[in-house]
Amino acid sequence: MDQSGVLLWVKAEPFIVGALQVPPPSKFSLHYLRKIATYVRTRATEGAYPRLYWSTWRHIACGKLQLAKDLAWLYFEIFDSLSARTPEARLEWSEVLSNCMSEDEVEKQRNRLSVDTLQFLLFLYIQQLNKVSLRTSLIGEEWPSPKSRSQSPDLTEKSNCHNKNWNDYSHQAFVSDHLSDLLELLLDPEQLTTSFHSTHTSLVSREAVVALSFLIEGTVSTTRKIYPLHELALWQPLHAESGFSKISKTFSFYKLEAWLRACLTGNPFGTSACLKSGKKLAWAHQVEGTTKRAKIACNTHMAPRMHRMVVMSQVYKQTLAKSSDTLVGAHVKIHRCNESFIYLLSPLRSVTIEKCRNSTFVLGPVETALHLHSCDNVKVIAVCHRLSISSTTGCIFHILTPTRPLILSGNQRVTFAPFHTHYPMLEDHMARTGLATVPNYWNNPMVVCRENSDTSVFQLLPPSEFYIFIIPFEMEGDTTEIPGGLPSAYQKALGQREQKIQIWQKTVKEARLTKDQRKQFQVLVENKFYEWLINTGHRQQLDSLVPPAAGSKQAAG
């Protein structure tokens, strides 16, 4: 069979979810990663290879690379969250952590965790995706565009850095440009020269090609089935091309690299393919009006479960609601939405919200990462495995999360608040994504950026400004209250407000107004309320919720 029948592509998820949207620590350079690659192999008996244990990685990261322990854990944990683990196992881990009474106990539990060593090295290497330097510009990555060149270097860094996570052309270019480096990282030390380079006779182990399946997968043109890279590379008819020798059970470095380059093509399930040939999405609840510009595409009709994608762009002055199988397990990107209310009430794989303004997003549980970039005055309400934010201004996050929220660069006036809503299927959806109510780090963010570690960039919402959020759709399901309840200060503030309402009602009742006075009083109150609705912008929110008669019942459709 000829090799043209094989198509390989770079997987999107390691980049969308795995590449942190911040320039990596300088110690993740190829020079240091090569040293780590040799170091772990010489310490196979000490929990370094083929599985790398947290305690060993902590020793390497903190002792040799001089990283802070929090940062070392962050990268280890992000990689671990990408691994295929059942929701039950994730819930079990949450339970173990929530039972720990001290930092030492947490550390003891973490010491039991291990990751695939070779894949973790690849994961650390792809953090370079968001590195911006003059050198990479010179050796083939793009120069900053003339438009962004006039800005401060900091701004250029951010704009370049972010968009690559969702750009499948960037993923493909990154892997193609750095393919020999990636392969060399996976070689056994005796296959390298003293300067860590491959030679013409270098051999690549089976394990190394299995590890590369973290980034690359493919198909044989006669079938629709997707295979991990190693299954294709080890397939008998392809041995001549992929360079596999049955005798040595290894691959020729040069043949393997040439075969990979010859077969690498665009990701058929990436963002660009989704926008080109994706289906337009129908919404259960959509108010007529300015929908002309809105573009909403998804590939779920043709993509396998792990490759689902939904892209929504330019939704303006709309209330959109959806809870359906189309969204389940999908990577969702919401882009340039303004003055809108968007409810996506299904278990989601990841969510990126970019360049949105004056909008509210209510999300079903997000299994991996929820990332906001370049948003102004946005409210996000979600249960998520991890939240990270960059270049946002005046945004509020009502979240429930088992990991510390990450404040990356360029944020101003960030407010964190407890998760404060529920919908009937919420607990069921949380169970399906392996998200529990404890531990919950909504109020303990981590500032991860070079510019400073200034904590004044964020505040916690004062309890006096706290209100419950009501999701106004009817659905089937058993959840009737906020999962995990509310922190006591917020619960107390609600109780006091409730008390005021009762006193007010009692006062009105005891005033013994005549019928006419009651009418007059009602008009007065309604006018005040109406004034308040307009001044706060809640008027539009209410108006957009008046659907055609059958509308709200279809939110589950």
GIPE-V113011 format. One record per residue. N is the residue number from 1. RES is the residue in one small letter. D_CENTER is the distance of its C-alpha to the mean C-alpha in Angstrom with 1 decimal. Layout:
n = (N | N)
res = (RES | RES)
d_center = (D_CENTER | D_CENTER)
//
This chain:
n = (1 | 2 | 3 | 4 | 5 | 6 | 7 | 8 | 9 | 10 | 11 | 12 | 13 | 14 | 15 | 16 | 17 | 18 | 19 | 20 | 21 | 22 | 23 | 24 | 25 | 26 | 27 | 28 | 29 | 30 | 31 | 32 | 33 | 34 | 35 | 36 | 37 | 38 | 39 | 40 | 41 | 42 | 43 | 44 | 45 | 46 | 47 | 48 | 49 | 50 | 51 | 52 | 53 | 54 | 55 | 56 | 57 | 58 | 59 | 60 | 61 | 62 | 63 | 64 | 65 | 66 | 67 | 68 | 69 | 70 | 71 | 72 | 73 | 74 | 75 | 76 | 77 | 78 | 79 | 80 | 81 | 82 | 83 | 84 | 85 | 86 | 87 | 88 | 89 | 90 | 91 | 92 | 93 | 94 | 95 | 96 | 97 | 98 | 99 | 100 | 101 | 102 | 103 | 104 | 105 | 106 | 107 | 108 | 109 | 110 | 111 | 112 | 113 | 114 | 115 | 116 | 117 | 118 | 119 | 120 | 121 | 122 | 123 | 124 | 125 | 126 | 127 | 128 | 129 | 130 | 131 | 132 | 133 | 134 | 135 | 136 | 137 | 138 | 139 | 140 | 141 | 142 | 143 | 144 | 145 | 146 | 147 | 148 | 149 | 150 | 151 | 152 | 153 | 154 | 155 | 156 | 157 | 158 | 159 | 160 | 161 | 162 | 163 | 164 | 165 | 166 | 167 | 168 | 169 | 170 | 171 | 172 | 173 | 174 | 175 | 176 | 177 | 178 | 179 | 180 | 181 | 182 | 183 | 184 | 185 | 186 | 187 | 188 | 189 | 190 | 191 | 192 | 193 | 194 | 195 | 196 | 197 | 198 | 199 | 200 | 201 | 202 | 203 | 204 | 205 | 206 | 207 | 208 | 209 | 210 | 211 | 212 | 213 | 214 | 215 | 216 | 217 | 218 | 219 | 220 | 221 | 222 | 223 | 224 | 225 | 226 | 227 | 228 | 229 | 230 | 231 | 232 | 233 | 234 | 235 | 236 | 237 | 238 | 239 | 240 | 241 | 242 | 243 | 244 | 245 | 246 | 247 | 248 | 249 | 250 | 251 | 252 | 253 | 254 | 255 | 256 | 257 | 258 | 259 | 260 | 261 | 262 | 263 | 264 | 265 | 266 | 267 | 268 | 269 | 270 | 271 | 272 | 273 | 274 | 275 | 276 | 277 | 278 | 279 | 280 | 281 | 282 | 283 | 284 | 285 | 286 | 287 | 288 | 289 | 290 | 291 | 292 | 293 | 294 | 295 | 296 | 297 | 298 | 299 | 300 | 301 | 302 | 303 | 304 | 305 | 306 | 307 | 308 | 309 | 310 | 311 | 312 | 313 | 314 | 315 | 316 | 317 | 318 | 319 | 320 | 321 | 322 | 323 | 324 | 325 | 326 | 327 | 328 | 329 | 330 | 331 | 332 | 333 | 334 | 335 | 336 | 337 | 338 | 339 | 340 | 341 | 342 | 343 | 344 | 345 | 346 | 347 | 348 | 349 | 350 | 351 | 352 | 353 | 354 | 355 | 356 | 357 | 358 | 359 | 360 | 361 | 362 | 363 | 364 | 365 | 366 | 367 | 368 | 369 | 370 | 371 | 372 | 373 | 374 | 375 | 376 | 377 | 378 | 379 | 380 | 381 | 382 | 383 | 384 | 385 | 386 | 387 | 388 | 389 | 390 | 391 | 392 | 393 | 394 | 395 | 396 | 397 | 398 | 399 | 400 | 401 | 402 | 403 | 404 | 405 | 406 | 407 | 408 | 409 | 410 | 411 | 412 | 413 | 414 | 415 | 416 | 417 | 418 | 419 | 420 | 421 | 422 | 423 | 424 | 425 | 426 | 427 | 428 | 429 | 430 | 431 | 432 | 433 | 434 | 435 | 436 | 437 | 438 | 439 | 440 | 441 | 442 | 443 | 444 | 445 | 446 | 447 | 448 | 449 | 450 | 451 | 452 | 453 | 454 | 455 | 456 | 457 | 458 | 459 | 460 | 461 | 462 | 463 | 464 | 465 | 466 | 467 | 468 | 469 | 470 | 471 | 472 | 473 | 474 | 475 | 476 | 477 | 478 | 479 | 480 | 481 | 482 | 483 | 484 | 485 | 486 | 487 | 488 | 489 | 490 | 491 | 492 | 493 | 494 | 495 | 496 | 497 | 498 | 499 | 500 | 501 | 502 | 503 | 504 | 505 | 506 | 507 | 508 | 509 | 510 | 511 | 512 | 513 | 514 | 515 | 516 | 517 | 518 | 519 | 520 | 521 | 522 | 523 | 524 | 525 | 526 | 527 | 528 | 529 | 530 | 531 | 532 | 533 | 534 | 535 | 536 | 537 | 538 | 539 | 540 | 541 | 542 | 543 | 544 | 545 | 546 | 547 | 548 | 549 | 550 | 551 | 552 | 553 | 554 | 555 | 556 | 557)
res = (m | d | q | s | g | v | l | l | w | v | k | a | e | p | f | i | v | g | a | l | q | v | p | p | p | s | k | f | s | l | h | y | l | r | k | i | a | t | y | v | r | t | r | a | t | e | g | a | y | p | r | l | y | w | s | t | w | r | h | i | a | c | g | k | l | q | l | a | k | d | l | a | w | l | y | f | e | i | f | d | s | l | s | a | r | t | p | e | a | r | l | e | w | s | e | v | l | s | n | c | m | s | e | d | e | v | e | k | q | r | n | r | l | s | v | d | t | l | q | f | l | l | f | l | y | i | q | q | l | n | k | v | s | l | r | t | s | l | i | g | e | e | w | p | s | p | k | s | r | s | q | s | p | d | l | t | e | k | s | n | c | h | n | k | n | w | n | d | y | s | h | q | a | f | v | s | d | h | l | s | d | l | l | e | l | l | l | d | p | e | q | l | t | t | s | f | h | s | t | h | t | s | l | v | s | r | e | a | v | v | a | l | s | f | l | i | e | g | t | v | s | t | t | r | k | i | y | p | l | h | e | l | a | l | w | q | p | l | h | a | e | s | g | f | s | k | i | s | k | t | f | s | f | y | k | l | e | a | w | l | r | a | c | l | t | g | n | p | f | g | t | s | a | c | l | k | s | g | k | k | l | a | w | a | h | q | v | e | g | t | t | k | r | a | k | i | a | c | n | t | h | m | a | p | r | m | h | r | m | v | v | m | s | q | v | y | k | q | t | l | a | k | s | s | d | t | l | v | g | a | h | v | k | i | h | r | c | n | e | s | f | i | y | l | l | s | p | l | r | s | v | t | i | e | k | c | r | n | s | t | f | v | l | g | p | v | e | t | a | l | h | l | h | s | c | d | n | v | k | v | i | a | v | c | h | r | l | s | i | s | s | t | t | g | c | i | f | h | i | l | t | p | t | r | p | l | i | l | s | g | n | q | r | v | t | f | a | p | f | h | t | h | y | p | m | l | e | d | h | m | a | r | t | g | l | a | t | v | p | n | y | w | n | n | p | m | v | v | c | r | e | n | s | d | t | s | v | f | q | l | l | p | p | s | e | f | y | i | f | i | i | p | f | e | m | e | g | d | t | t | e | i | p | g | g | l | p | s | a | y | q | k | a | l | g | q | r | e | q | k | i | q | i | w | q | k | t | v | k | e | a | r | l | t | k | d | q | r | k | q | f | q | v | l | v | e | n | k | f | y | e | w | l | i | n | t | g | h | r | q | q | l | d | s | l | v | p | p | a | a | g | s | k | q | a | a | g)
d_center = (39.6 | 38.5 | 35.2 | 34.5 | 33.6 | 30.5 | 27.3 | 24.4 | 21.1 | 18.0 | 15.1 | 12.0 | 9.3 | 10.3 | 9.9 | 6.8 | 4.7 | 8.0 | 9.5 | 9.2 | 10.2 | 13.6 | 16.7 | 17.1 | 20.0 | 23.2 | 24.0 | 21.3 | 23.8 | 25.4 | 28.6 | 27.0 | 24.9 | 28.1 | 29.9 | 27.2 | 27.5 | 31.3 | 31.2 | 29.1 | 31.4 | 34.5 | 33.2 | 32.4 | 34.4 | 32.5 | 29.1 | 27.8 | 28.2 | 27.3 | 24.9 | 23.9 | 24.2 | 22.4 | 25.9 | 26.6 | 23.4 | 24.0 | 27.6 | 26.5 | 23.8 | 25.8 | 29.3 | 29.2 | 26.3 | 26.8 | 23.2 | 22.8 | 22.1 | 19.1 | 17.5 | 18.8 | 17.2 | 13.8 | 13.7 | 15.4 | 13.1 | 9.8 | 12.0 | 13.4 | 10.3 | 10.3 | 13.9 | 15.5 | 16.6 | 18.1 | 17.0 | 20.4 | 19.8 | 16.6 | 18.7 | 21.6 | 19.8 | 18.8 | 22.5 | 23.7 | 21.9 | 23.1 | 26.6 | 26.6 | 29.1 | 28.6 | 26.5 | 28.8 | 28.1 | 24.3 | 25.1 | 27.4 | 24.7 | 22.2 | 25.2 | 25.1 | 21.7 | 21.7 | 19.6 | 21.0 | 22.6 | 22.8 | 19.2 | 18.1 | 20.4 | 18.8 | 15.3 | 16.9 | 18.6 | 15.7 | 14.6 | 17.6 | 15.7 | 15.2 | 18.7 | 21.3 | 24.9 | 28.3 | 28.9 | 26.0 | 27.3 | 30.7 | 29.9 | 28.3 | 24.9 | 25.4 | 27.2 | 25.6 | 26.9 | 30.2 | 28.5 | 26.1 | 28.7 | 30.6 | 27.8 | 27.4 | 25.8 | 23.0 | 22.0 | 22.3 | 20.1 | 17.3 | 17.8 | 18.1 | 15.3 | 12.6 | 13.5 | 13.7 | 10.1 | 10.8 | 14.5 | 15.8 | 19.1 | 17.6 | 16.3 | 19.7 | 21.6 | 19.9 | 20.8 | 24.3 | 25.1 | 24.3 | 25.4 | 28.4 | 26.6 | 24.0 | 27.0 | 29.0 | 26.5 | 26.9 | 30.7 | 33.0 | 34.7 | 38.1 | 36.8 | 36.2 | 38.7 | 39.1 | 36.8 | 34.0 | 34.6 | 35.2 | 38.7 | 40.2 | 40.7 | 37.4 | 36.1 | 32.6 | 32.2 | 30.9 | 28.3 | 27.0 | 26.6 | 24.9 | 22.3 | 21.9 | 20.7 | 17.3 | 17.1 | 19.8 | 21.1 | 23.7 | 26.5 | 30.3 | 31.4 | 33.7 | 31.1 | 27.8 | 26.4 | 23.5 | 24.3 | 22.6 | 24.3 | 26.7 | 28.2 | 29.2 | 30.4 | 32.5 | 33.9 | 37.7 | 38.4 | 35.9 | 37.3 | 39.5 | 36.6 | 33.9 | 36.5 | 36.5 | 39.7 | 40.7 | 43.1 | 40.9 | 37.7 | 35.9 | 34.8 | 36.5 | 34.1 | 35.5 | 35.8 | 32.2 | 30.9 | 33.1 | 32.1 | 28.4 | 29.1 | 31.4 | 29.0 | 25.7 | 24.8 | 22.1 | 19.3 | 20.8 | 17.5 | 15.6 | 15.0 | 18.6 | 20.1 | 18.3 | 19.7 | 23.0 | 23.8 | 21.3 | 22.9 | 23.1 | 21.6 | 24.2 | 23.5 | 25.3 | 25.7 | 26.2 | 28.8 | 31.0 | 31.0 | 29.2 | 27.1 | 28.7 | 26.0 | 23.0 | 21.4 | 19.3 | 18.9 | 17.6 | 18.5 | 18.5 | 22.3 | 22.4 | 19.3 | 19.2 | 17.0 | 14.3 | 14.2 | 13.9 | 12.7 | 13.6 | 14.1 | 15.9 | 17.8 | 20.6 | 21.0 | 23.8 | 25.6 | 24.4 | 23.4 | 21.4 | 20.8 | 19.6 | 19.4 | 20.0 | 19.5 | 18.2 | 14.9 | 14.7 | 12.0 | 11.0 | 8.2 | 9.1 | 9.9 | 12.3 | 14.6 | 17.8 | 18.5 | 21.3 | 23.2 | 21.5 | 20.5 | 17.8 | 17.5 | 15.2 | 16.6 | 15.3 | 13.0 | 9.8 | 7.6 | 4.3 | 5.4 | 6.4 | 9.8 | 12.2 | 15.9 | 16.6 | 19.5 | 21.5 | 19.3 | 18.1 | 15.0 | 15.4 | 12.7 | 13.3 | 11.5 | 7.8 | 8.2 | 5.2 | 2.2 | 4.0 | 5.4 | 9.1 | 11.6 | 15.3 | 15.8 | 19.1 | 20.2 | 17.4 | 17.0 | 13.8 | 14.7 | 12.3 | 12.1 | 8.7 | 8.3 | 6.9 | 7.2 | 7.9 | 10.4 | 12.7 | 16.0 | 16.1 | 19.5 | 20.7 | 17.6 | 17.6 | 14.9 | 16.4 | 14.1 | 14.6 | 12.5 | 13.8 | 12.5 | 13.5 | 11.7 | 11.5 | 13.8 | 13.7 | 16.6 | 18.5 | 17.8 | 20.8 | 21.8 | 18.6 | 19.4 | 17.9 | 19.5 | 19.6 | 18.1 | 21.1 | 21.2 | 21.4 | 22.1 | 24.2 | 21.7 | 19.1 | 20.3 | 20.6 | 17.0 | 15.9 | 18.2 | 16.8 | 13.3 | 15.0 | 14.2 | 17.4 | 18.9 | 19.7 | 19.0 | 17.4 | 16.6 | 16.0 | 19.0 | 18.6 | 16.1 | 16.2 | 17.2 | 16.0 | 17.8 | 21.1 | 22.8 | 23.5 | 22.4 | 23.9 | 22.9 | 24.7 | 21.7 | 20.6 | 22.6 | 22.5 | 23.7 | 27.5 | 28.5 | 31.1 | 28.6 | 26.7 | 27.0 | 25.6 | 23.6 | 25.2 | 23.4 | 26.4 | 26.2 | 28.1 | 26.5 | 27.6 | 26.3 | 27.3 | 25.1 | 27.4 | 26.0 | 23.1 | 21.6 | 22.7 | 24.9 | 24.9 | 25.7 | 29.5 | 29.9 | 28.0 | 29.8 | 33.1 | 32.4 | 32.0 | 35.2 | 37.1 | 36.1 | 37.2 | 40.4 | 41.1 | 40.7 | 43.2 | 45.6 | 45.3 | 46.1 | 49.0 | 50.4 | 50.3 | 52.0 | 54.6 | 55.4 | 57.4 | 56.8 | 59.0 | 57.5 | 57.7 | 56.2 | 53.4 | 52.7 | 52.9 | 50.6 | 48.0 | 48.1 | 47.7 | 44.6 | 43.1 | 43.7 | 42.0 | 39.0 | 38.9 | 39.1 | 36.3 | 34.1 | 34.8 | 34.4 | 31.0 | 29.6 | 29.4 | 32.0 | 29.8 | 27.3 | 30.3 | 31.9 | 29.0 | 28.9 | 32.4 | 31.8 | 34.5 | 36.2 | 34.1 | 30.7 | 29.0 | 29.9 | 27.9 | 24.5 | 24.1 | 25.4)
//
